[in-house]
Each structure stands twice: as structure tokens, then as C-alpha cells.
Amino acid sequence: MRGTNFRKKWSGLVVIVLVLFALAQAQTGKKPIGYDVYDSWKSIQGTKLSGDGRWLVYSLAPGEGDPELVVLDLQSGKESRFPRGRDAVISADDRFVVYTIVPPKAEVDKAKKEKKKPEEQPKNGLGIINLQTGQQVSIDRVKNFKLAEDSGKYVAYLLEPPLPKEAAKDQPKKEEEKKEPEKKEPEAKPAEKKEPEQKAGEKKEEKKPEKKKEPGTELVIRNLETNETISVQEVSEYTWSKNGRYLAYAVSSKKPEDDGAFILDPSSGKTIALLKGQGHYVKLAFDERGQQLAFLSDRDSYQEKASPYKLYLWQEKMAAAVEVAGPKTTALPPGHSPSENREPSFSRDGSLLFFGYAPVPEPAPEDAPEPVKVDIWSWTDPELQPMQKVRADEEKKKNFLAVCHLNTKDKKMVRLASEDLPEIRLSDDSQKALGSNPLPYRQLVSWDRSYSDYYLVDIKTGARTKILEKFPSSVSFSPGGNYLVYYDDQTDAWYTYRLADGRRFDLTSRLGVNFFREEWDTPSEPPAYGLAGWTENDASVLIYDRYDLWEIKPDGSSAKVLTGKYGRENKVNFRYLRLDPEEKAISLKKPLILLGTNEITKASGFFRLDVGRGDKPEKLIYMDKLLGGLQKAKKADRYVFTIQTFEEFPDLWVSGPDFGNARKVSQANPQQAEYLWGQAELITYLNADGKELQAVLIKPENFDPKQKYPLMVYIYERLSDQLHRYYAPGPGTNINFTRYVSNGYVILMPDIVYEVGYPGLSSLKCVVPAVETVVGMGFIDPRRIGIQGHSWGGYQITYLITRTNIFAACEAGAAVSNMVSAYGGIRWGTGMSRAFQYEKTQSRIGTPPWERALQFIENSPIFWVERVQTPYLTIHNDEDDAVPWYQGIEFFTALRRLGKPAWMFVFNGEKHGLRQRENQKYWTVHLDEFFDHYLKGAPQPEWMKKGVTYLERGKRDVSSLFQAKTEEGKAKN
């Protein structure tokens, strides 16, 4: 295999190719994609279909800039647009759209540049659209808004605190509110503050530090039809009953006596004071019918150093709320009280009230010294110190579930969870409880996987019955609460557990079909394909195999393939689409809508399955494209969905129940027609072991097989399923496929399969044959092949260049280079040891290094770095939360020691992938310059020639490259 030292003899070829590319561009009249279009390219967000199916609402959001809300009348075709709108909600009666109005981005950027305080920066507003009249109302400075789930009569919204100047300016206009101007306390100056003289023998009175409580702001309740409003001051929290009859709210006031929890009936204007007095009032929660409300308050202990909360209950016709549980409740352990860190909840029938309890916080000693900043690691720690740090806030808020039986005479209290059974899952009707205890197995998470002991917990008594021990998979209730269902990967079978008598039933082991993922290639037990759900009355459970959908009785007495083996025979994966968000059980009395995806061709579409008729799945719409995002109107047979390919943006389509009349109703990026694009296709190839695999090959528009193109290879694992994915032009951590093919590259994305213990060699056996297959097609210049990938893709690239020299350049982002040190590293995002990755998951060694040291070394590029002849670029950020960045340092410094061309980008404060758009832009320009130099003969940029000193880092301004061009080709100011 050859080295990567370039000779000048092929530079002439590059010039010829570029000239031919320019001629092709001139013939089509289209332009190659440049950075100047990145910010303007739009995405569709927050798609909503009204319940009656008439109105479609969504936001068009540019890569950078102000979004736009689109409201489309599907009946008349009339479209209305509203500047800076997003996060829209359609009222339950389909008459209004309420949405957030974000401030202009230019104003936000200006305020940040001027380093204005957060409270002085531009704030969101609120928009309300009357769908019948088209009238739009906007309100400035709105924190958030809420509509009742089943009522469209009112909207409630909480305002931001007024700016001092605005408050003074608006005061005369709001005389009817009789709001007193805010009084500012004079700033305390230590030099001016004098303590009264202490008399001899008099004990100095210690002053308790005053607690600080954030005051609330103005809450407005607006009648959407009449625009009449009710205003409530200093509200900190609020919630609607589901039916919209009541609004509950909490007041946090500057006047202690005004604090409290209240219920408002907006129709009558009547307000009920549930509880008043200085303190916090939090976690307001209605029951299903809106006839009961629970909340928490520390009113009775607010002045104490430690302020335990109490749980309060209000029921209709009560004059005020009553205490249900507190620190003196005998059913709770001594020193425990209701926790403010869990919202109370009611059972569906309203008879049970669930809440969290936790130890009463102990105040820190006033004279305690500052803790020494030291972590002490112990081999007996259930969790590593970094994991404890990540979960510290979660640990502080830890609480355990208890239930109050509201229908009993004494409102019986039962503890369901505890320190030794911390997690409780309730059945859909909340009448059954399943407890899980992972505590005995917490250490195993570091190198194995998660396990739990599972218990049935009696809601009435709290009694526990262990049903599973050291079990690794999830366990769930049937909708009716009669069964538990789970998959056991030790026997590769699905099971049910009948609660009535404790019997277990094997559902699938005798059916002659695999229900586990057949192509699993990591050193762990393969998981199941999953459940579609349960049918009504717990009559049967619907389970997937690789292709088809099975209906199986919960006692295993019968089983049938609902899709009639159509999926297996045609290599189509069928999956049920749950179109009703409130659906608990699947009705087989009406047809099911399935998503079908061809495993070989990647074609997809929607199918109708009429179980009652026993027919095979009926194709409704099926294309050699990617269909998805299906939504159905709640009260009408109208659907909205997306269709996409590499060339086709996933615009919105609507149709009736048969999908034959589907029509496109959005056009997010009409400007795409002005630019050169590309076409994606599937190819097959044989890897080095003779296994047939697939790859995605993307060719430029106006592709000419007589030309010689540069090839860019992008790798991760299996990527052929991405055949029809659309890639919007934009900056990021990886190459932008669309920009590359638009500018004359061919892109290859091969599938990679693995042999446990040999991940590096496995990638070599797949990637190199895929590249050779494409080179053999005759249109690739074998001297101009690059490869790029991130994380696991970056590791494989780093390994590949120690074994082959076919690549002229590579970028391997956030790559592991030393599996020995990486095995003992930390995933800082979770605080977990990385050992589990090597023993059980993606890194695929299957053992710790002391058992197979040579395999760890063989798969570690650092030990073979002297073989590298490929120019190497990497990005590894100093707060990477997945792969420790010293992995990048190890490989880079080794290349530097050997005098091999290498560059490493480290973005300060960024994690595993770039999140800040300005950093994405900066990196994208440099990444593209690197490849354009080595693969297209572009001049070598200065940062590659000379490097960038610490004092000059980041000073290069690339922003002008991303500014939209005028017709004259100049960047807009």
C-alpha cells in the first residue's frame, strides 16, 4: 500500500477536474453550496394538527436567525405567517393558536455583546391567533403560558418582572390595578451600620439570617373569545385543571402575609384562599376530574433553619385546604416529611394521592469550617466518586413514594418505597405498584450492566413480594394491571407474570422465531425487538420479531402473526404507529396503521392492517424514500407526515385516510433549486471475510463517470439505513455531506460489522474493501481519498491509518487511541467508568485488559503509531464528557514526536461534540480547508503551515464567510 507523499504530477489532473466541474456548473446554471447559505437554511419544528384536521401549524427556523410561525388552513389553502413565532399550541376547541414570540436575534446578540444583566436582556413575548378571524394579539415579556388540556376558553400567562423604567412609565396606564411602585431598600454599607451598645452583663441577642424568597410576577388569565383579563400579582407557580374549570396558583409576595395557595374560577371570578402565610407553596397538582388539588408548603416551619414541607389537599366544596401529611405523620419514618422535589399525583379515579417523602434537611452548623476540597475514593463505593458528583443534585432531591388512601376514614398512609426499595412504578390506574432495587448491583454498572431486584408492592399495606432477582431488563404492567411483561435475555424469550396468582408464562420460546436482535455484534446478550403494546382488557400482547407483529395471549395459550409473515417474506420491518397520545390499549376492532421499512432497499411507507378481516397488510403509501413523523387529527381522518431523500427536504404532506391524495403543503427551502446537490444510492460489496454488505454512495449532481473525483469516506457502524436522510447545509462537528458533494466530492458510507475482540481489524476488513469497490468503478482518483468520523468513527480511523495508507488525509474526532488507558477512564458526562464499553458494549473487546492484554494492545492505535503515513487532523475538546481528551493528546503527541503531520483542535469548554454555533462555524471552515488542500489541491492555509500560537488562538474571523451574499456577490452587512 502506498504512502501519502503527493507528487506534483497529479496537480494538472486536479486543474482539469476543476475546470470540467466549472463547465458542468455553467451548463446547469446552479451554484455549489457555500457557507453563505448555512444560516438561512430552514428546518420545520413543532408541527401541530388541529383536532378537527383543518389547521396545520409549524415553525420555520433558519440555521441562525429569527423563526417564523406558519398557520395553514387546509380547507381553503390560505397560509398566514407570524414573525418570530415558535412552540405553538392549538386550543382544545380548535379556535385559537397560542405561541411564543422570541425576541429578534439581533437584539439578543447586541444585549449579550453589551453584557447586559439577564433581567435587562430581551425577553419572549406571547402571540394569540384567532383562527376564525385571523386576528392576532401579542403581549410583551411573557415567561410562559398554559392552556387547559380539554378547554380552549382561557389562556394563562406569567409575565416577566417589569424593568424599573418600564414599570414607572406604564404606571399611569394601569391605575385600575392600584399597584404600588416598588420600593428599593437602601444598599447596606457596613461602615454606616452601627450596632447598639451592649450593656454589661447583657447577653447579645443573635439575629437569625433572614431567608430570601424570590417574589412572583403578574399572572394574567385571558378569555380567548372576549379578550377580557383577570390579573393576579406576585404569582410564582400555576396550573390548570384538565377541564379548565379551575386555575390554581401560588403567590410569593414581598409582603409575608400575602403568600399562599389559591384557586380561581375564571368564569365567576371567585377566588378561594387554600392556605396563607409566609412560606413557599409549590407543586400544585389537580386530579383527573379537576375536583381535587394537592400541593406542598413549608409555611408552618418557614422561620426555622430547616423547613420541612407539609402536604395539603383541597376538595371541591372545601373552604380551605387541609393538611394530609407532615413531619409528625406517624406513618412516615421519624425525621421525615413530604418532599418538595416530587409533584403529588392522584390515581385516575381520584381515590389515591401519591407523594414523595424524604429526611428533613439538617441545617449546616453555623461555625463549621469550609470543607476540604478532596475526593476520597474507596473500593467499596457503590458508585465511583465522579458518578456521585454528577448525581449529587439528584441525590439531594432523592425521595420515596408514599400513598394516602383518600377514601378511608382516617386517610390511611402507606409507604411504598424506602431506602432499600427506592424505585416504584405504578400501573396505569395506579392501583398496582412494582418496586425495583438496583442497590446491591450498583458497582456492576462500571463493567457489566444494570440489574435490579423486582418486587410487587401492595398499595394497601406496603407488603412486598420478590418476583425477579438480579434482573437486567425492564418490567412493565399491562394497561389493565393484570399482568407484568418482560424479556429475559438469558432464555431469549418474552414472559408474563399474572398478578392474580403469581404464575409465569413463557410466550415466545416455542414459536420458532427469534425475538432478539439477530444482527447484534457486541459482547452482551442481544436485546429484544420490543413490544407494540397490549390489546383492550389485557386480552393479548403485541410483540415484534425482526419483521412481523405477533398477537400472543398473556398465558401463552395461543399466538398468531398478525402481519401474516408478509414482513419476513418481503424483508419489511413492520412497526405499529401510536397515533393517539392518550391511547392506553390497542383496539383490534379498527384497522392499525403500521410503518413498513424494507431492510434491503430502504423503501418505506404506511400500511393498514385490518386484523378482523385477516388480510395481509395493505399498502397505503410506499416509496423509495423515507417517510415518517406521522400525526393524525384527533377528531378527523386527516394525517400529516414527512417525506425525505438525500435530495428532498422533509417537507410536510397531508392526506386523507387512504393516502392516495397526499399533497405537499410546505416548501421550507425553495432556494435549494439554485444549488448543485447530489444523489444517494445503495451499493453492495464483499468485506474481507466474504460477507455481503451495503454502503451508501453519494454522487454530485451532473455526475460524469468519465471524470476522476475525490472520495470522502465517512464511517461509524451500520450507515446504509441513512440512504434517504436529508442533510441540510450547515456547520457541525462532522463534514457536511451536502456541501461536499455540491463541491465535487463523492461520499462513501459503508456498513461495518464486527467480530468481538477485534473491533479495529473488523473495521479494516469492511472499510478498505468498500473503498476498493468504489475505486474499481473507475470514477475515483485513488490518490485523493479522505476519511472522516467522530467518536467511535474516530477510533476506527485512528486504527485504520496504522494498517493502511490508502487515505490521503483523515480527520478522526474525539478518538480513543489507547484502549488500555481508555478502559480505566471516566465518561465525565455520567461519571461512569468506561470499562463497561470494552467488556459489554461498543468497544467490543469482551474482557478486561488483564485477561486479554494483547488484544487491547493490538486494537490500540498508539502502539502502532510509527506506521502512520496519513496527515492527521483531530478535534478533542477539553470538556469532552464521553471520551477523555487525554486520548487525543496521547496520539497527537506521539505523531509530533515522530515528526508526522498532525493538527489537533481543542475548543475550550465544549463537550463531546460542538454545541456552540460559532465554534461549529470556526471548526467547519478549518476542517474543509484541510480536506480541500489534500484532496482537491487547494492552497495550504496558514494555520496548517505555521500553526497558531496560544496568544493568537481563535482570533481568525470566519464570520464573513457565512454572511449571505448580495446579487453582486458581496457579503451583506
VENVENMO-V658400 format. One record per residue. N is the residue number from 1. OMEGA is omega in whole degrees, -180 to 180 (999 if undefined). Layout:
BEGIN
n->[N	N]
omega->[OMEGA	OMEGA]
END
This chain:
BEGIN
n->[1	2	3	4	5	6	7	8	9	10	11	12	13	14	15	16	17	18	19	20	21	22	23	24	25	26	27	28	29	30	31	32	33	34	35	36	37	38	39	40	41	42	43	44	45	46	47	48	49	50	51	52	53	54	55	56	57	58	59	60	61	62	63	64	65	66	67	68	69	70	71	72	73	74	75	76	77	78	79	80	81	82	83	84	85	86	87	88	89	90	91	92	93	94	95	96	97	98	99	100	101	102	103	104	105	106	107	108	109	110	111	112	113	114	115	116	117	118	119	120	121	122	123	124	125	126	127	128	129	130	131	132	133	134	135	136	137	138	139	140	141	142	143	144	145	146	147	148	149	150	151	152	153	154	155	156	157	158	159	160	161	162	163	164	165	166	167	168	169	170	171	172	173	174	175	176	177	178	179	180	181	182	183	184	185	186	187	188	189	190	191	192	193	194	195	196	197	198	199	200	201	202	203	204	205	206	207	208	209	210	211	212	213	214	215	216	217	218	219	220	221	222	223	224	225	226	227	228	229	230	231	232	233	234	235	236	237	238	239	240	241	242	243	244	245	246	247	248	249	250	251	252	253	254	255	256	257	258	259	260	261	262	263	264	265	266	267	268	269	270	271	272	273	274	275	276	277	278	279	280	281	282	283	284	285	286	287	288	289	290	291	292	293	294	295	296	297	298	299	300	301	302	303	304	305	306	307	308	309	310	311	312	313	314	315	316	317	318	319	320	321	322	323	324	325	326	327	328	329	330	331	332	333	334	335	336	337	338	339	340	341	342	343	344	345	346	347	348	349	350	351	352	353	354	355	356	357	358	359	360	361	362	363	364	365	366	367	368	369	370	371	372	373	374	375	376	377	378	379	380	381	382	383	384	385	386	387	388	389	390	391	392	393	394	395	396	397	398	399	400	401	402	403	404	405	406	407	408	409	410	411	412	413	414	415	416	417	418	419	420	421	422	423	424	425	426	427	428	429	430	431	432	433	434	435	436	437	438	439	440	441	442	443	444	445	446	447	448	449	450	451	452	453	454	455	456	457	458	459	460	461	462	463	464	465	466	467	468	469	470	471	472	473	474	475	476	477	478	479	480	481	482	483	484	485	486	487	488	489	490	491	492	493	494	495	496	497	498	499	500	501	502	503	504	505	506	507	508	509	510	511	512	513	514	515	516	517	518	519	520	521	522	523	524	525	526	527	528	529	530	531	532	533	534	535	536	537	538	539	540	541	542	543	544	545	546	547	548	549	550	551	552	553	554	555	556	557	558	559	560	561	562	563	564	565	566	567	568	569	570	571	572	573	574	575	576	577	578	579	580	581	582	583	584	585	586	587	588	589	590	591	592	593	594	595	596	597	598	599	600	601	602	603	604	605	606	607	608	609	610	611	612	613	614	615	616	617	618	619	620	621	622	623	624	625	626	627	628	629	630	631	632	633	634	635	636	637	638	639	640	641	642	643	644	645	646	647	648	649	650	651	652	653	654	655	656	657	658	659	660	661	662	663	664	665	666	667	668	669	670	671	672	673	674	675	676	677	678	679	680	681	682	683	684	685	686	687	688	689	690	691	692	693	694	695	696	697	698	699	700	701	702	703	704	705	706	707	708	709	710	711	712	713	714	715	716	717	718	719	720	721	722	723	724	725	726	727	728	729	730	731	732	733	734	735	736	737	738	739	740	741	742	743	744	745	746	747	748	749	750	751	752	753	754	755	756	757	758	759	760	761	762	763	764	765	766	767	768	769	770	771	772	773	774	775	776	777	778	779	780	781	782	783	784	785	786	787	788	789	790	791	792	793	794	795	796	797	798	799	800	801	802	803	804	805	806	807	808	809	810	811	812	813	814	815	816	817	818	819	820	821	822	823	824	825	826	827	828	829	830	831	832	833	834	835	836	837	838	839	840	841	842	843	844	845	846	847	848	849	850	851	852	853	854	855	856	857	858	859	860	861	862	863	864	865	866	867	868	869	870	871	872	873	874	875	876	877	878	879	880	881	882	883	884	885	886	887	888	889	890	891	892	893	894	895	896	897	898	899	900	901	902	903	904	905	906	907	908	909	910	911	912	913	914	915	916	917	918	919	920	921	922	923	924	925	926	927	928	929	930	931	932	933	934	935	936	937	938	939	940	941	942	943	944	945	946	947	948	949	950	951	952	953	954	955	956	957	958	959	960	961	962	963	964	965	966	967	968	969	970	971	972	973]
omega->[-169	174	-176	176	-175	176	-178	-174	-180	-178	177	178	179	-180	-180	-180	-179	178	179	179	179	178	179	179	-179	-179	-178	-176	-179	-177	171	-179	176	-179	-175	179	-173	-174	-175	-177	-171	170	177	-176	172	-179	179	176	-179	-177	180	176	-177	-170	175	-177	176	177	171	-176	177	177	175	-178	-174	177	180	178	179	175	-175	174	-176	-180	-178	-176	-179	-180	176	-179	-175	-175	170	-179	176	175	-176	174	176	-178	-175	180	176	-177	-175	170	177	-173	177	173	-179	179	178	-178	-180	179	178	180	-180	-179	178	179	179	177	176	178	-179	-177	-179	-180	180	-177	177	172	-179	175	177	-179	172	-174	-180	-176	-176	-179	-180	177	177	180	-177	169	180	178	-177	179	179	171	175	-174	-174	-180	179	-174	-174	166	174	178	-178	-178	170	174	-179	172	-177	-178	-179	-180	-180	-178	-177	-173	-179	-177	-176	-177	-177	179	180	-178	179	177	180	176	179	176	177	-179	-178	177	-176	-176	-177	-175	-179	176	176	-178	-179	180	180	177	-179	-179	-179	-179	180	179	176	177	-176	179	179	-179	-177	179	177	180	-174	175	180	175	-171	172	-173	-179	-174	-176	174	-176	170	-177	177	-175	170	180	-179	-175	180	178	177	163	-175	-179	177	-179	-176	170	175	180	177	179	172	-168	171	175	-175	-176	-179	177	176	175	-172	172	180	169	-173	-180	-179	-176	-178	179	176	175	-177	-179	-178	179	-175	179	176	177	-168	172	177	-176	176	170	-174	-176	-178	-178	178	178	174	176	-179	177	174	-177	-172	-178	-173	-176	180	178	174	-173	178	-180	172	178	-178	-179	171	174	-178	-179	173	177	-180	179	178	178	178	-179	179	-177	-180	179	-173	-179	177	178	176	179	179	178	175	-176	177	-177	173	178	175	178	-180	169	-175	-180	176	-177	-176	177	-178	179	178	173	-176	176	174	-178	178	180	178	177	-175	-176	-178	178	177	179	174	-178	-177	172	178	-177	178	180	180	-180	176	178	177	180	178	177	177	179	180	-176	-175	-179	177	-180	178	-177	-177	177	-174	-173	172	-179	175	179	-171	-177	178	-175	-178	-177	-174	-178	-180	174	179	180	180	-180	-177	173	-166	-172	179	174	-178	173	-175	179	178	-180	179	-178	177	179	176	-178	178	-169	-178	-171	-174	180	-175	179	-176	-176	-177	176	-178	175	175	165	-178	-179	164	-178	-180	-179	-174	-174	-175	-180	-174	175	-179	180	179	-179	-180	-176	-173	-173	180	178	-177	177	164	-177	-180	178	-179	-176	162	177	-179	178	180	-177	174	178	-180	-178	172	180	167	176	-179	-174	-175	-176	177	-180	176	-179	174	-174	-164	-170	-178	-175	175	180	177	175	174	-177	-169	-177	-180	-177	172	-176	176	-180	-179	177	179	175	173	180	168	-180	180	173	-175	178	180	-175	-179	178	-178	-172	179	156	-176	-174	-165	-179	-178	169	-175	176	-174	174	178	-174	177	180	176	179	-177	-179	173	-178	176	-178	-178	-177	-177	-179	179	175	178	177	-178	179	179	-173	177	-178	-178	-177	177	-179	-177	178	176	179	177	-177	176	173	-178	168	177	-180	180	-175	-176	-174	-176	172	-178	178	-178	-179	173	179	177	-175	-178	-179	179	-180	173	180	-178	177	175	175	-173	-174	172	-178	178	178	-179	177	-175	173	177	174	-174	-174	-179	179	175	-175	171	-178	179	174	179	168	175	-177	-171	177	180	176	-178	177	175	180	171	-173	-178	176	180	-178	-177	179	179	-176	175	174	-171	-173	180	-179	-180	-179	-178	-170	173	-177	-180	178	179	178	176	169	174	178	176	175	-174	177	178	179	180	180	179	175	174	177	-178	-178	178	172	-176	179	179	-177	179	179	174	-174	168	-179	174	179	176	-175	167	172	175	-177	-176	178	179	-176	-173	-179	177	179	179	175	-179	179	179	178	179	176	174	-174	-176	178	-177	-180	178	-179	167	175	163	-179	178	176	-176	169	177	175	-167	168	-178	-178	-176	-178	-180	179	179	179	177	-177	-179	-173	-177	176	178	178	-179	178	-178	177	179	178	169	-176	179	173	-175	179	-176	179	177	179	-178	177	-176	176	179	174	178	176	-176	178	-180	175	-175	-175	171	-177	-178	178	-177	-177	179	179	178	168	-177	-174	175	-172	167	177	-177	-176	-180	180	-180	178	-179	-180	-178	167	-169	179	179	-175	-177	168	179	-176	-176	-179	-177	-177	-172	-171	-162	-175	158	172	174	180	171	-174	-178	176	179	-176	-176	178	176	180	-179	-177	-178	-178	-176	-178	-179	-171	-178	-179	-172	174	-177	174	-167	174	177	169	177	-171	-170	171	177	-176	179	180	-179	-172	175	174	176	180	-178	-175	180	-178	176	177	179	178	-179	178	-179	-175	-178	178	-180	177	178	178	-176	177	178	-177	-171	175	-178	-180	-180	-173	179	176	177	180	-179	-179	-178	-180	-177	177	-179	177	180	-178	179	178	-174	-174	-180	176	177	-180	179	-180	-176	-177	176	-179	-169	-173	180	-178	180	-178	-178	-172	174	-176	179	-179	179	-172	-178	179	-175	179	180	-177	172	179	179	178	180	179	176	177	999]
END
